[in-house]
Amino acid sequence: MKKEIKQKIEAKNTHPKLYGEYAISFSKEWGKKHELEPIRYVQETESCVNATLSKGISALVKYDNLSDDVSEDYINRLCYLKPLHGKMEHNIPVEDDFQRITVWKNFNDEREWRYVPSASTAQKFSINRLYVNVPDQKIIDRLNDVISRPGYKNAGLPFDFSEIQYLIVPNNNTRIALIKELEDIFANIESYTAIDRDLLISKIITLSEIEKDW
């Protein structure tokens, strides 16, 4: 890739550019209700974190007599850690094709809240929990594909249309397309009224509006 193209892409290293321009937004209260937790961003040089992680992992590997509760608690804590900075691979359109590039990311900008199904939830729905730390993005993509399949949907977060705060789309053209789609969906759902449909449609906003007004 040409140097100037890569520089241009890195200059636009924004959340929508990396993760997509569509989103369903919920309130923080909804997140708390469903046990989402804020991520803790740590530096690789944070000695207290590294020491704690090393000791904990050594204990999990060395001792077979640790209770399931202790092991589960420690693993859950690991699930809510994320590096402050790091590299991220991303597919970008370049001259009628897609090219995978690596960009430097400040993950703290994301202010991520994360949902991790408990061991009891995973066991209830016969779901294997996956703990991976692999550098190969292709493997990560395959794992993401696996957990998006129907067998894993029962471990997801349930929500009602009324709990949605915003539906975010790229522009007015996609807003119109989504409105038409919602009209078709609600026409086939007897448990919802036209008012429910109109309220949900009123929550559609575009990225261009967010960038301009917010």
mmCIF file of the C-alpha atoms, coordinates in Angstrom:
data_MODEL
# 
_entry.id   MODEL 
# 
loop_
_atom_site.group_PDB 
_atom_site.id 
_atom_site.type_symbol 
_atom_site.label_atom_id 
_atom_site.label_alt_id 
_atom_site.label_comp_id 
_atom_site.label_asym_id 
_atom_site.label_entity_id 
_atom_site.label_seq_id 
_atom_site.pdbx_PDB_ins_code 
_atom_site.Cartn_x 
_atom_site.Cartn_y 
_atom_site.Cartn_z 
_atom_site.occupancy 
_atom_site.B_iso_or_equiv 
_atom_site.pdbx_formal_charge 
_atom_site.auth_seq_id 
_atom_site.auth_comp_id 
_atom_site.auth_asym_id 
_atom_site.auth_atom_id 
_atom_site.pdbx_PDB_model_num 
ATOM 1   C CA . MET A 1 1   ? 0.000   0.000   0.000  1.00 0.00 ? 1   MET A CA 1 
ATOM 2   C CA . LYS A 1 2   ? 1.171   3.495   -0.802 1.00 0.00 ? 2   LYS A CA 1 
ATOM 3   C CA . LYS A 1 3   ? 2.501   5.419   2.179  1.00 0.00 ? 3   LYS A CA 1 
ATOM 4   C CA . GLU A 1 4   ? 0.138   8.357   1.664  1.00 0.00 ? 4   GLU A CA 1 
ATOM 5   C CA . ILE A 1 5   ? -2.908  6.051   1.598  1.00 0.00 ? 5   ILE A CA 1 
ATOM 6   C CA . LYS A 1 6   ? -1.887  4.396   4.860  1.00 0.00 ? 6   LYS A CA 1 
ATOM 7   C CA . GLN A 1 7   ? -1.297  7.786   6.492  1.00 0.00 ? 7   GLN A CA 1 
ATOM 8   C CA . LYS A 1 8   ? -4.739  8.920   5.390  1.00 0.00 ? 8   LYS A CA 1 
ATOM 9   C CA . ILE A 1 9   ? -6.326  5.789   6.860  1.00 0.00 ? 9   ILE A CA 1 
ATOM 10  C CA . GLU A 1 10  ? -4.478  6.129   10.161 1.00 0.00 ? 10  GLU A CA 1 
ATOM 11  C CA . ALA A 1 11  ? -5.616  9.757   10.369 1.00 0.00 ? 11  ALA A CA 1 
ATOM 12  C CA . LYS A 1 12  ? -9.205  8.480   10.190 1.00 0.00 ? 12  LYS A CA 1 
ATOM 13  C CA . ASN A 1 13  ? -8.617  5.859   12.877 1.00 0.00 ? 13  ASN A CA 1 
ATOM 14  C CA . THR A 1 14  ? -12.036 6.433   14.429 1.00 0.00 ? 14  THR A CA 1 
ATOM 15  C CA . HIS A 1 15  ? -14.413 4.011   16.105 1.00 0.00 ? 15  HIS A CA 1 
ATOM 16  C CA . PRO A 1 16  ? -16.914 3.898   13.181 1.00 0.00 ? 16  PRO A CA 1 
ATOM 17  C CA . LYS A 1 17  ? -14.142 3.427   10.626 1.00 0.00 ? 17  LYS A CA 1 
ATOM 18  C CA . LEU A 1 18  ? -12.782 0.408   12.509 1.00 0.00 ? 18  LEU A CA 1 
ATOM 19  C CA . TYR A 1 19  ? -15.952 -1.204  13.864 1.00 0.00 ? 19  TYR A CA 1 
ATOM 20  C CA . GLY A 1 20  ? -18.651 -0.159  11.408 1.00 0.00 ? 20  GLY A CA 1 
ATOM 21  C CA . GLU A 1 21  ? -21.143 2.633   10.907 1.00 0.00 ? 21  GLU A CA 1 
ATOM 22  C CA . TYR A 1 22  ? -24.217 0.861   12.310 1.00 0.00 ? 22  TYR A CA 1 
ATOM 23  C CA . ALA A 1 23  ? -25.020 0.508   16.004 1.00 0.00 ? 23  ALA A CA 1 
ATOM 24  C CA . ILE A 1 24  ? -27.782 -0.150  18.513 1.00 0.00 ? 24  ILE A CA 1 
ATOM 25  C CA . SER A 1 25  ? -27.399 2.088   21.550 1.00 0.00 ? 25  SER A CA 1 
ATOM 26  C CA . PHE A 1 26  ? -28.677 1.349   25.049 1.00 0.00 ? 26  PHE A CA 1 
ATOM 27  C CA . SER A 1 27  ? -28.536 3.376   28.251 1.00 0.00 ? 27  SER A CA 1 
ATOM 28  C CA . LYS A 1 28  ? -25.905 2.813   30.922 1.00 0.00 ? 28  LYS A CA 1 
ATOM 29  C CA . GLU A 1 29  ? -28.725 1.824   33.295 1.00 0.00 ? 29  GLU A CA 1 
ATOM 30  C CA . TRP A 1 30  ? -29.701 -0.955  30.896 1.00 0.00 ? 30  TRP A CA 1 
ATOM 31  C CA . GLY A 1 31  ? -26.100 -2.145  30.862 1.00 0.00 ? 31  GLY A CA 1 
ATOM 32  C CA . LYS A 1 32  ? -25.927 -2.231  34.652 1.00 0.00 ? 32  LYS A CA 1 
ATOM 33  C CA . LYS A 1 33  ? -29.210 -4.140  34.807 1.00 0.00 ? 33  LYS A CA 1 
ATOM 34  C CA . HIS A 1 34  ? -27.773 -6.826  32.538 1.00 0.00 ? 34  HIS A CA 1 
ATOM 35  C CA . GLU A 1 35  ? -24.447 -7.014  34.392 1.00 0.00 ? 35  GLU A CA 1 
ATOM 36  C CA . LEU A 1 36  ? -22.210 -5.340  31.838 1.00 0.00 ? 36  LEU A CA 1 
ATOM 37  C CA . GLU A 1 37  ? -18.959 -4.100  33.329 1.00 0.00 ? 37  GLU A CA 1 
ATOM 38  C CA . PRO A 1 38  ? -16.572 -1.347  32.218 1.00 0.00 ? 38  PRO A CA 1 
ATOM 39  C CA . ILE A 1 39  ? -13.261 -2.562  30.845 1.00 0.00 ? 39  ILE A CA 1 
ATOM 40  C CA . ARG A 1 40  ? -10.084 -1.770  32.774 1.00 0.00 ? 40  ARG A CA 1 
ATOM 41  C CA . TYR A 1 41  ? -7.379  -0.526  30.425 1.00 0.00 ? 41  TYR A CA 1 
ATOM 42  C CA . VAL A 1 42  ? -3.855  -1.339  31.573 1.00 0.00 ? 42  VAL A CA 1 
ATOM 43  C CA . GLN A 1 43  ? -0.370  -0.528  30.345 1.00 0.00 ? 43  GLN A CA 1 
ATOM 44  C CA . GLU A 1 44  ? 2.005   -3.383  29.681 1.00 0.00 ? 44  GLU A CA 1 
ATOM 45  C CA . THR A 1 45  ? 4.473   -1.733  32.049 1.00 0.00 ? 45  THR A CA 1 
ATOM 46  C CA . GLU A 1 46  ? 1.994   -1.605  34.929 1.00 0.00 ? 46  GLU A CA 1 
ATOM 47  C CA . SER A 1 47  ? 4.013   -3.751  37.323 1.00 0.00 ? 47  SER A CA 1 
ATOM 48  C CA . CYS A 1 48  ? 1.294   -4.417  39.875 1.00 0.00 ? 48  CYS A CA 1 
ATOM 49  C CA . VAL A 1 49  ? -1.030  -5.777  37.181 1.00 0.00 ? 49  VAL A CA 1 
ATOM 50  C CA . ASN A 1 50  ? 1.661   -7.922  35.574 1.00 0.00 ? 50  ASN A CA 1 
ATOM 51  C CA . ALA A 1 51  ? 2.717   -9.361  38.933 1.00 0.00 ? 51  ALA A CA 1 
ATOM 52  C CA . THR A 1 52  ? -0.871  -10.169 39.911 1.00 0.00 ? 52  THR A CA 1 
ATOM 53  C CA . LEU A 1 53  ? -1.624  -11.781 36.574 1.00 0.00 ? 53  LEU A CA 1 
ATOM 54  C CA . SER A 1 54  ? 1.544   -13.873 36.651 1.00 0.00 ? 54  SER A CA 1 
ATOM 55  C CA . LYS A 1 55  ? 0.865   -15.146 40.169 1.00 0.00 ? 55  LYS A CA 1 
ATOM 56  C CA . GLY A 1 56  ? -2.769  -15.876 39.408 1.00 0.00 ? 56  GLY A CA 1 
ATOM 57  C CA . ILE A 1 57  ? -2.083  -17.760 36.200 1.00 0.00 ? 57  ILE A CA 1 
ATOM 58  C CA . SER A 1 58  ? 0.700   -19.754 37.893 1.00 0.00 ? 58  SER A CA 1 
ATOM 59  C CA . ALA A 1 59  ? -1.696  -20.724 40.675 1.00 0.00 ? 59  ALA A CA 1 
ATOM 60  C CA . LEU A 1 60  ? -4.378  -21.832 38.218 1.00 0.00 ? 60  LEU A CA 1 
ATOM 61  C CA . VAL A 1 61  ? -1.878  -24.004 36.341 1.00 0.00 ? 61  VAL A CA 1 
ATOM 62  C CA . LYS A 1 62  ? -0.026  -25.386 39.373 1.00 0.00 ? 62  LYS A CA 1 
ATOM 63  C CA . TYR A 1 63  ? -2.804  -26.226 41.808 1.00 0.00 ? 63  TYR A CA 1 
ATOM 64  C CA . ASP A 1 64  ? -5.560  -28.653 40.890 1.00 0.00 ? 64  ASP A CA 1 
ATOM 65  C CA . ASN A 1 65  ? -7.310  -28.217 44.233 1.00 0.00 ? 65  ASN A CA 1 
ATOM 66  C CA . LEU A 1 66  ? -8.434  -24.633 43.642 1.00 0.00 ? 66  LEU A CA 1 
ATOM 67  C CA . SER A 1 67  ? -12.196 -24.358 43.959 1.00 0.00 ? 67  SER A CA 1 
ATOM 68  C CA . ASP A 1 68  ? -14.271 -23.722 40.857 1.00 0.00 ? 68  ASP A CA 1 
ATOM 69  C CA . ASP A 1 69  ? -15.453 -20.441 42.376 1.00 0.00 ? 69  ASP A CA 1 
ATOM 70  C CA . VAL A 1 70  ? -11.894 -19.148 42.771 1.00 0.00 ? 70  VAL A CA 1 
ATOM 71  C CA . SER A 1 71  ? -10.881 -20.197 39.260 1.00 0.00 ? 71  SER A CA 1 
ATOM 72  C CA . GLU A 1 72  ? -14.036 -18.757 37.738 1.00 0.00 ? 72  GLU A CA 1 
ATOM 73  C CA . ASP A 1 73  ? -13.637 -15.462 39.577 1.00 0.00 ? 73  ASP A CA 1 
ATOM 74  C CA . TYR A 1 74  ? -10.065 -15.048 38.375 1.00 0.00 ? 74  TYR A CA 1 
ATOM 75  C CA . ILE A 1 75  ? -10.878 -15.920 34.778 1.00 0.00 ? 75  ILE A CA 1 
ATOM 76  C CA . ASN A 1 76  ? -13.766 -13.453 34.796 1.00 0.00 ? 76  ASN A CA 1 
ATOM 77  C CA . ARG A 1 77  ? -11.428 -10.711 35.999 1.00 0.00 ? 77  ARG A CA 1 
ATOM 78  C CA . LEU A 1 78  ? -9.113  -11.442 33.065 1.00 0.00 ? 78  LEU A CA 1 
ATOM 79  C CA . CYS A 1 79  ? -12.060 -11.025 30.696 1.00 0.00 ? 79  CYS A CA 1 
ATOM 80  C CA . TYR A 1 80  ? -12.413 -7.375  31.727 1.00 0.00 ? 80  TYR A CA 1 
ATOM 81  C CA . LEU A 1 81  ? -8.791  -6.363  31.099 1.00 0.00 ? 81  LEU A CA 1 
ATOM 82  C CA . LYS A 1 82  ? -7.616  -4.742  27.879 1.00 0.00 ? 82  LYS A CA 1 
ATOM 83  C CA . PRO A 1 83  ? -4.334  -3.077  26.861 1.00 0.00 ? 83  PRO A CA 1 
ATOM 84  C CA . LEU A 1 84  ? -4.335  0.709   26.875 1.00 0.00 ? 84  LEU A CA 1 
ATOM 85  C CA . HIS A 1 85  ? -2.678  0.810   23.442 1.00 0.00 ? 85  HIS A CA 1 
ATOM 86  C CA . GLY A 1 86  ? -2.117  -1.794  20.779 1.00 0.00 ? 86  GLY A CA 1 
ATOM 87  C CA . LYS A 1 87  ? -2.194  -2.846  17.163 1.00 0.00 ? 87  LYS A CA 1 
ATOM 88  C CA . MET A 1 88  ? -5.432  -3.707  15.400 1.00 0.00 ? 88  MET A CA 1 
ATOM 89  C CA . GLU A 1 89  ? -5.958  -5.273  11.996 1.00 0.00 ? 89  GLU A CA 1 
ATOM 90  C CA . HIS A 1 90  ? -8.666  -3.875  9.770  1.00 0.00 ? 90  HIS A CA 1 
ATOM 91  C CA . ASN A 1 91  ? -10.038 -4.510  6.273  1.00 0.00 ? 91  ASN A CA 1 
ATOM 92  C CA . ILE A 1 92  ? -10.290 -1.321  4.221  1.00 0.00 ? 92  ILE A CA 1 
ATOM 93  C CA . PRO A 1 93  ? -11.513 -0.682  0.658  1.00 0.00 ? 93  PRO A CA 1 
ATOM 94  C CA . VAL A 1 94  ? -8.668  0.241   -1.693 1.00 0.00 ? 94  VAL A CA 1 
ATOM 95  C CA . GLU A 1 95  ? -9.275  0.713   -5.416 1.00 0.00 ? 95  GLU A CA 1 
ATOM 96  C CA . ASP A 1 96  ? -12.273 -1.657  -5.774 1.00 0.00 ? 96  ASP A CA 1 
ATOM 97  C CA . ASP A 1 97  ? -10.719 -4.219  -3.445 1.00 0.00 ? 97  ASP A CA 1 
ATOM 98  C CA . PHE A 1 98  ? -10.173 -4.827  0.266  1.00 0.00 ? 98  PHE A CA 1 
ATOM 99  C CA . GLN A 1 99  ? -6.802  -4.788  1.959  1.00 0.00 ? 99  GLN A CA 1 
ATOM 100 C CA . ARG A 1 100 ? -5.966  -5.717  5.542  1.00 0.00 ? 100 ARG A CA 1 
ATOM 101 C CA . ILE A 1 101 ? -3.822  -3.168  7.340  1.00 0.00 ? 101 ILE A CA 1 
ATOM 102 C CA . THR A 1 102 ? -2.516  -2.792  10.881 1.00 0.00 ? 102 THR A CA 1 
ATOM 103 C CA . VAL A 1 103 ? -3.252  0.434   12.741 1.00 0.00 ? 103 VAL A CA 1 
ATOM 104 C CA . TRP A 1 104 ? -2.123  1.695   16.136 1.00 0.00 ? 104 TRP A CA 1 
ATOM 105 C CA . LYS A 1 105 ? -5.133  2.063   18.451 1.00 0.00 ? 105 LYS A CA 1 
ATOM 106 C CA . ASN A 1 106 ? -5.755  3.866   21.717 1.00 0.00 ? 106 ASN A CA 1 
ATOM 107 C CA . PHE A 1 107 ? -8.320  1.430   23.124 1.00 0.00 ? 107 PHE A CA 1 
ATOM 108 C CA . ASN A 1 108 ? -9.129  3.704   26.045 1.00 0.00 ? 108 ASN A CA 1 
ATOM 109 C CA . ASP A 1 109 ? -10.991 5.961   23.590 1.00 0.00 ? 109 ASP A CA 1 
ATOM 110 C CA . GLU A 1 110 ? -13.621 3.240   23.223 1.00 0.00 ? 110 GLU A CA 1 
ATOM 111 C CA . ARG A 1 111 ? -14.847 3.408   26.843 1.00 0.00 ? 111 ARG A CA 1 
ATOM 112 C CA . GLU A 1 112 ? -15.958 -0.194  26.399 1.00 0.00 ? 112 GLU A CA 1 
ATOM 113 C CA . TRP A 1 113 ? -18.477 -1.975  28.612 1.00 0.00 ? 113 TRP A CA 1 
ATOM 114 C CA . ARG A 1 114 ? -18.408 -5.741  28.181 1.00 0.00 ? 114 ARG A CA 1 
ATOM 115 C CA . TYR A 1 115 ? -20.777 -8.628  28.838 1.00 0.00 ? 115 TYR A CA 1 
ATOM 116 C CA . VAL A 1 116 ? -19.234 -11.974 29.769 1.00 0.00 ? 116 VAL A CA 1 
ATOM 117 C CA . PRO A 1 117 ? -21.682 -14.877 30.287 1.00 0.00 ? 117 PRO A CA 1 
ATOM 118 C CA . SER A 1 118 ? -21.191 -16.566 33.638 1.00 0.00 ? 118 SER A CA 1 
ATOM 119 C CA . ALA A 1 119 ? -20.117 -20.196 33.893 1.00 0.00 ? 119 ALA A CA 1 
ATOM 120 C CA . SER A 1 120 ? -23.620 -21.137 35.059 1.00 0.00 ? 120 SER A CA 1 
ATOM 121 C CA . THR A 1 121 ? -25.165 -19.436 32.008 1.00 0.00 ? 121 THR A CA 1 
ATOM 122 C CA . ALA A 1 122 ? -22.767 -21.218 29.664 1.00 0.00 ? 122 ALA A CA 1 
ATOM 123 C CA . GLN A 1 123 ? -23.463 -24.555 31.342 1.00 0.00 ? 123 GLN A CA 1 
ATOM 124 C CA . LYS A 1 124 ? -27.232 -24.000 31.242 1.00 0.00 ? 124 LYS A CA 1 
ATOM 125 C CA . PHE A 1 125 ? -27.202 -23.646 27.465 1.00 0.00 ? 125 PHE A CA 1 
ATOM 126 C CA . SER A 1 126 ? -24.413 -26.204 26.846 1.00 0.00 ? 126 SER A CA 1 
ATOM 127 C CA . ILE A 1 127 ? -22.069 -23.544 25.501 1.00 0.00 ? 127 ILE A CA 1 
ATOM 128 C CA . ASN A 1 128 ? -18.311 -23.973 25.568 1.00 0.00 ? 128 ASN A CA 1 
ATOM 129 C CA . ARG A 1 129 ? -16.582 -20.851 26.839 1.00 0.00 ? 129 ARG A CA 1 
ATOM 130 C CA . LEU A 1 130 ? -13.545 -19.811 24.829 1.00 0.00 ? 130 LEU A CA 1 
ATOM 131 C CA . TYR A 1 131 ? -10.527 -18.049 26.320 1.00 0.00 ? 131 TYR A CA 1 
ATOM 132 C CA . VAL A 1 132 ? -8.086  -17.183 23.590 1.00 0.00 ? 132 VAL A CA 1 
ATOM 133 C CA . ASN A 1 133 ? -5.122  -14.925 23.078 1.00 0.00 ? 133 ASN A CA 1 
ATOM 134 C CA . VAL A 1 134 ? -3.953  -15.466 19.534 1.00 0.00 ? 134 VAL A CA 1 
ATOM 135 C CA . PRO A 1 135 ? -2.048  -13.095 17.250 1.00 0.00 ? 135 PRO A CA 1 
ATOM 136 C CA . ASP A 1 136 ? -3.595  -14.500 14.064 1.00 0.00 ? 136 ASP A CA 1 
ATOM 137 C CA . GLN A 1 137 ? -6.562  -12.351 13.007 1.00 0.00 ? 137 GLN A CA 1 
ATOM 138 C CA . LYS A 1 138 ? -7.861  -15.124 10.739 1.00 0.00 ? 138 LYS A CA 1 
ATOM 139 C CA . ILE A 1 139 ? -8.301  -17.394 13.762 1.00 0.00 ? 139 ILE A CA 1 
ATOM 140 C CA . ILE A 1 140 ? -10.076 -14.607 15.639 1.00 0.00 ? 140 ILE A CA 1 
ATOM 141 C CA . ASP A 1 141 ? -12.392 -14.071 12.656 1.00 0.00 ? 141 ASP A CA 1 
ATOM 142 C CA . ARG A 1 142 ? -13.278 -17.781 12.624 1.00 0.00 ? 142 ARG A CA 1 
ATOM 143 C CA . LEU A 1 143 ? -14.011 -17.755 16.359 1.00 0.00 ? 143 LEU A CA 1 
ATOM 144 C CA . ASN A 1 144 ? -16.212 -14.679 15.944 1.00 0.00 ? 144 ASN A CA 1 
ATOM 145 C CA . ASP A 1 145 ? -18.091 -16.534 13.226 1.00 0.00 ? 145 ASP A CA 1 
ATOM 146 C CA . VAL A 1 146 ? -18.621 -19.533 15.512 1.00 0.00 ? 146 VAL A CA 1 
ATOM 147 C CA . ILE A 1 147 ? -20.077 -17.523 18.408 1.00 0.00 ? 147 ILE A CA 1 
ATOM 148 C CA . SER A 1 148 ? -22.445 -15.693 16.030 1.00 0.00 ? 148 SER A CA 1 
ATOM 149 C CA . ARG A 1 149 ? -24.199 -18.947 15.129 1.00 0.00 ? 149 ARG A CA 1 
ATOM 150 C CA . PRO A 1 150 ? -27.681 -19.826 16.492 1.00 0.00 ? 150 PRO A CA 1 
ATOM 151 C CA . GLY A 1 151 ? -26.349 -22.245 19.106 1.00 0.00 ? 151 GLY A CA 1 
ATOM 152 C CA . TYR A 1 152 ? -24.854 -19.341 21.046 1.00 0.00 ? 152 TYR A CA 1 
ATOM 153 C CA . LYS A 1 153 ? -27.792 -16.928 20.891 1.00 0.00 ? 153 LYS A CA 1 
ATOM 154 C CA . ASN A 1 154 ? -29.239 -18.057 24.232 1.00 0.00 ? 154 ASN A CA 1 
ATOM 155 C CA . ALA A 1 155 ? -26.200 -16.651 26.009 1.00 0.00 ? 155 ALA A CA 1 
ATOM 156 C CA . GLY A 1 156 ? -26.785 -13.226 24.486 1.00 0.00 ? 156 GLY A CA 1 
ATOM 157 C CA . LEU A 1 157 ? -28.474 -10.215 26.023 1.00 0.00 ? 157 LEU A CA 1 
ATOM 158 C CA . PRO A 1 158 ? -32.272 -10.056 25.635 1.00 0.00 ? 158 PRO A CA 1 
ATOM 159 C CA . PHE A 1 159 ? -33.877 -6.689  25.003 1.00 0.00 ? 159 PHE A CA 1 
ATOM 160 C CA . ASP A 1 160 ? -37.179 -5.158  24.007 1.00 0.00 ? 160 ASP A CA 1 
ATOM 161 C CA . PHE A 1 161 ? -37.655 -2.535  21.299 1.00 0.00 ? 161 PHE A CA 1 
ATOM 162 C CA . SER A 1 162 ? -38.666 -0.031  23.982 1.00 0.00 ? 162 SER A CA 1 
ATOM 163 C CA . GLU A 1 163 ? -35.244 -0.375  25.662 1.00 0.00 ? 163 GLU A CA 1 
ATOM 164 C CA . ILE A 1 164 ? -33.356 0.840   22.597 1.00 0.00 ? 164 ILE A CA 1 
ATOM 165 C CA . GLN A 1 165 ? -32.020 4.356   23.051 1.00 0.00 ? 165 GLN A CA 1 
ATOM 166 C CA . TYR A 1 166 ? -30.758 5.017   19.522 1.00 0.00 ? 166 TYR A CA 1 
ATOM 167 C CA . LEU A 1 167 ? -30.424 3.236   16.189 1.00 0.00 ? 167 LEU A CA 1 
ATOM 168 C CA . ILE A 1 168 ? -27.329 4.637   14.484 1.00 0.00 ? 168 ILE A CA 1 
ATOM 169 C CA . VAL A 1 169 ? -26.884 4.500   10.704 1.00 0.00 ? 169 VAL A CA 1 
ATOM 170 C CA . PRO A 1 170 ? -24.364 6.177   8.356  1.00 0.00 ? 170 PRO A CA 1 
ATOM 171 C CA . ASN A 1 171 ? -26.572 8.660   6.483  1.00 0.00 ? 171 ASN A CA 1 
ATOM 172 C CA . ASN A 1 172 ? -30.077 9.636   5.358  1.00 0.00 ? 172 ASN A CA 1 
ATOM 173 C CA . ASN A 1 173 ? -30.192 6.998   2.621  1.00 0.00 ? 173 ASN A CA 1 
ATOM 174 C CA . THR A 1 174 ? -29.590 4.215   5.131  1.00 0.00 ? 174 THR A CA 1 
ATOM 175 C CA . ARG A 1 175 ? -32.067 5.872   7.512  1.00 0.00 ? 175 ARG A CA 1 
ATOM 176 C CA . ILE A 1 176 ? -34.781 5.619   4.844  1.00 0.00 ? 176 ILE A CA 1 
ATOM 177 C CA . ALA A 1 177 ? -33.843 1.992   4.125  1.00 0.00 ? 177 ALA A CA 1 
ATOM 178 C CA . LEU A 1 178 ? -34.061 1.123   7.834  1.00 0.00 ? 178 LEU A CA 1 
ATOM 179 C CA . ILE A 1 179 ? -37.445 2.847   8.174  1.00 0.00 ? 179 ILE A CA 1 
ATOM 180 C CA . LYS A 1 180 ? -38.822 0.721   5.323  1.00 0.00 ? 180 LYS A CA 1 
ATOM 181 C CA . GLU A 1 181 ? -37.355 -2.415  6.910  1.00 0.00 ? 181 GLU A CA 1 
ATOM 182 C CA . LEU A 1 182 ? -38.913 -1.613  10.296 1.00 0.00 ? 182 LEU A CA 1 
ATOM 183 C CA . GLU A 1 183 ? -42.292 -0.985  8.683  1.00 0.00 ? 183 GLU A CA 1 
ATOM 184 C CA . ASP A 1 184 ? -42.141 -4.457  7.114  1.00 0.00 ? 184 ASP A CA 1 
ATOM 185 C CA . ILE A 1 185 ? -41.039 -6.070  10.386 1.00 0.00 ? 185 ILE A CA 1 
ATOM 186 C CA . PHE A 1 186 ? -43.752 -4.459  12.506 1.00 0.00 ? 186 PHE A CA 1 
ATOM 187 C CA . ALA A 1 187 ? -46.417 -5.325  9.937  1.00 0.00 ? 187 ALA A CA 1 
ATOM 188 C CA . ASN A 1 188 ? -45.832 -8.993  10.812 1.00 0.00 ? 188 ASN A CA 1 
ATOM 189 C CA . ILE A 1 189 ? -45.666 -8.650  14.612 1.00 0.00 ? 189 ILE A CA 1 
ATOM 190 C CA . GLU A 1 190 ? -49.112 -8.546  16.199 1.00 0.00 ? 190 GLU A CA 1 
ATOM 191 C CA . SER A 1 191 ? -47.845 -7.833  19.719 1.00 0.00 ? 191 SER A CA 1 
ATOM 192 C CA . TYR A 1 192 ? -46.572 -4.368  18.729 1.00 0.00 ? 192 TYR A CA 1 
ATOM 193 C CA . THR A 1 193 ? -48.605 -1.353  17.665 1.00 0.00 ? 193 THR A CA 1 
ATOM 194 C CA . ALA A 1 194 ? -48.052 1.386   15.111 1.00 0.00 ? 194 ALA A CA 1 
ATOM 195 C CA . ILE A 1 195 ? -47.079 3.663   18.003 1.00 0.00 ? 195 ILE A CA 1 
ATOM 196 C CA . ASP A 1 196 ? -44.340 1.203   19.033 1.00 0.00 ? 196 ASP A CA 1 
ATOM 197 C CA . ARG A 1 197 ? -43.074 1.256   15.454 1.00 0.00 ? 197 ARG A CA 1 
ATOM 198 C CA . ASP A 1 198 ? -43.124 5.045   15.202 1.00 0.00 ? 198 ASP A CA 1 
ATOM 199 C CA . LEU A 1 199 ? -41.333 5.436   18.537 1.00 0.00 ? 199 LEU A CA 1 
ATOM 200 C CA . LEU A 1 200 ? -38.550 3.135   17.370 1.00 0.00 ? 200 LEU A CA 1 
ATOM 201 C CA . ILE A 1 201 ? -38.281 4.955   14.032 1.00 0.00 ? 201 ILE A CA 1 
ATOM 202 C CA . SER A 1 202 ? -37.959 8.254   15.922 1.00 0.00 ? 202 SER A CA 1 
ATOM 203 C CA . LYS A 1 203 ? -34.801 6.902   17.577 1.00 0.00 ? 203 LYS A CA 1 
ATOM 204 C CA . ILE A 1 204 ? -32.902 6.581   14.286 1.00 0.00 ? 204 ILE A CA 1 
ATOM 205 C CA . ILE A 1 205 ? -29.993 9.019   14.012 1.00 0.00 ? 205 ILE A CA 1 
ATOM 206 C CA . THR A 1 206 ? -27.144 9.278   11.523 1.00 0.00 ? 206 THR A CA 1 
ATOM 207 C CA . LEU A 1 207 ? -23.405 9.447   12.057 1.00 0.00 ? 207 LEU A CA 1 
ATOM 208 C CA . SER A 1 208 ? -23.330 12.673  10.096 1.00 0.00 ? 208 SER A CA 1 
ATOM 209 C CA . GLU A 1 209 ? -25.723 14.209  12.638 1.00 0.00 ? 209 GLU A CA 1 
ATOM 210 C CA . ILE A 1 210 ? -23.611 12.964  15.539 1.00 0.00 ? 210 ILE A CA 1 
ATOM 211 C CA . GLU A 1 211 ? -20.415 14.351  14.027 1.00 0.00 ? 211 GLU A CA 1 
ATOM 212 C CA . LYS A 1 212 ? -22.077 17.701  13.342 1.00 0.00 ? 212 LYS A CA 1 
ATOM 213 C CA . ASP A 1 213 ? -24.188 18.280  16.454 1.00 0.00 ? 213 ASP A CA 1 
ATOM 214 C CA . TRP A 1 214 ? -22.564 16.244  19.228 1.00 0.00 ? 214 TRP A CA 1 
# 
